[in-house]
């Protein structure tokens, strides 16, 4: 059963996967008229999480701030809050202009009882510098829950609003928002492959490297400041680290053999990666600050694709020690090895959910790969994709609600994202050569908010 | 903490491990060779783990005959044109096919005749499989080829290796023929 309430207006991040059966029932009793006119798309088959309804009041404008700027802030905030998977945002203006939306608002408000959550923004623009004040309050009790001020350059308006959105999500749910997060990936530029990056929803796409060689398998640092990747700049596949603030690239590992598939530990202190420096593809962990190396696997088979558990105590990886690629877990010191009991033929590309309870991976299918989720508690694997073409490289959003992946479902390879239960698939790139997405944390260096000198 | 234990799988692993252990044990008994480090012995069909070192490599027993033949047939540079042929691999494999062994023997002869030549063996894969896994597989392919050529008497300083994974396909077709052409090792003069 699928009920769809199609959205009329425009740019919002429209993945209105609404919540549980209680919402479904509310909507089932509403008339078909409201279904045709409101902007919420409801999927009755998705019973994963309940969204908190939050009203966005019209921005209060100060100094040179215009009506247009105020509305732009609301639209970005609206989009960001929906992207969080935990909040159902709606704008007051819409409610007043559209009585059906007001009914939706009332329906949405029901689960929160007497609380009516609302956000008031105040914006000031002076000499290209923006001061954005966000106030989260309970309209029913007329009580301020949280208040914060964001300052930055006019050019970084989106980032300022992303910061507000993430703070609202965190205040309301205790979870991480994803508005400040970014996705890096590999894309072809003529004969070479370069690293690209974009915002979580595909906006602000930019090329991060131009080394005119192979640059592969990007991975984010926990603080959102650096990207590690494999590059053939020296002719050999070495690991490089790119500091995004000065835009400087330096060697991380310069040694014989292949170095690839880096993964930063959740506390930012270690980097796991694959190296053949001792002859065979093994997994190593390097201390970031002193570059001390620890070899974690000891096996003549291929060991590849490490991914840390969110506690940093375990690592899931691929090994072909049983004859073809399978998933194994070991403690962060390389001890206590065990195979994940997944009854499928050829499994690779594991990615441990930041929530800890799931591991996304790919399994070979006749036309390529499909993405699966292994549920650690239940010990079961669930298939998420079954479209034409191949679906690969799953990686998690920082809140663990979504996965980015590469797919050839529309012809050539591009980056997509979907909810962790496989619904609400969104295409994020349109280059046709995009692979290896890596989703950052939602931490952004303070320098990024400032005006460029 | 979860240990992902599935009794069935653990049992299977235990059974498999047991089978492998028994196989290894019988191999040792048949060979009558109570080696002091049995874990370094690999099953016959598996390639020996490559080791990068500048020391001359000890000959691998199975290859000794070919090595002697090659050594006996060392020719002058002028008589042997510097032509090195590609070799090909099966899907998700890095062991050498009979054709690859023959090609590598020819390539070894060329390198021995041109003892000043330095080459890099490039390991390549077809597009199936992940970027990370194919990089490691290409590395295995290149090193297995190098190892065999060293066993035929080629000077280890003449050969280095690199993996390009699936990033440099020769054939862009998404078909069995295309994939077969891409699962290869190439020999490039430095």
Boltz contact constraints between the chains, C-beta under 6 A:
constraints:
  - contact:
      token1: [A, 214]
      token2: [B, 167]
      max_distance: 6.0
  - contact:
      token1: [A, 216]
      token2: [B, 131]
      max_distance: 6.0
  - contact:
      token1: [A, 258]
      token2: [B, 135]
      max_distance: 6.0
  - contact:
      token1: [A, 258]
      token2: [B, 139]
      max_distance: 6.0
  - contact:
      token1: [A, 258]
      token2: [B, 163]
      max_distance: 6.0
  - contact:
      token1: [A, 260]
      token2: [B, 132]
      max_distance: 6.0
  - contact:
      token1: [A, 260]
      token2: [B, 135]
      max_distance: 6.0
  - contact:
      token1: [A, 261]
      token2: [B, 132]
      max_distance: 6.0
  - contact:
      token1: [A, 276]
      token2: [B, 139]
      max_distance: 6.0
  - contact:
      token1: [A, 279]
      token2: [B, 50]
      max_distance: 6.0
  - contact:
      token1: [A, 279]
      token2: [B, 51]
      max_distance: 6.0
  - contact:
      token1: [A, 279]
      token2: [B, 52]
      max_distance: 6.0
  - contact:
      token1: [A, 280]
      token2: [B, 49]
      max_distance: 6.0
  - contact:
      token1: [A, 281]
      token2: [B, 136]
      max_distance: 6.0
  - contact:
      token1: [A, 300]
      token2: [B, 49]
      max_distance: 6.0
  - contact:
      token1: [A, 302]
      token2: [B, 136]
      max_distance: 6.0
  - contact:
      token1: [A, 304]
      token2: [B, 132]
      max_distance: 6.0
  - contact:
      token1: [A, 304]
      token2: [B, 133]
      max_distance: 6.0
  - contact:
      token1: [A, 304]
      token2: [B, 136]
      max_distance: 6.0
  - contact:
      token1: [A, 305]
      token2: [B, 132]
      max_distance: 6.0
  - contact:
      token1: [A, 340]
      token2: [B, 4]
      max_distance: 6.0
  - contact:
      token1: [A, 341]
      token2: [B, 6]
      max_distance: 6.0
  - contact:
      token1: [A, 341]
      token2: [B, 9]
      max_distance: 6.0
  - contact:
      token1: [A, 348]
      token2: [B, 130]
      max_distance: 6.0
  - contact:
      token1: [A, 348]
      token2: [B, 133]
      max_distance: 6.0
  - contact:
      token1: [A, 349]
      token2: [B, 130]
      max_distance: 6.0
  - contact:
      token1: [A, 376]
      token2: [B, 2]
      max_distance: 6.0
  - contact:
      token1: [A, 379]
      token2: [B, 6]
      max_distance: 6.0
  - contact:
      token1: [A, 436]
      token2: [B, 131]
      max_distance: 6.0
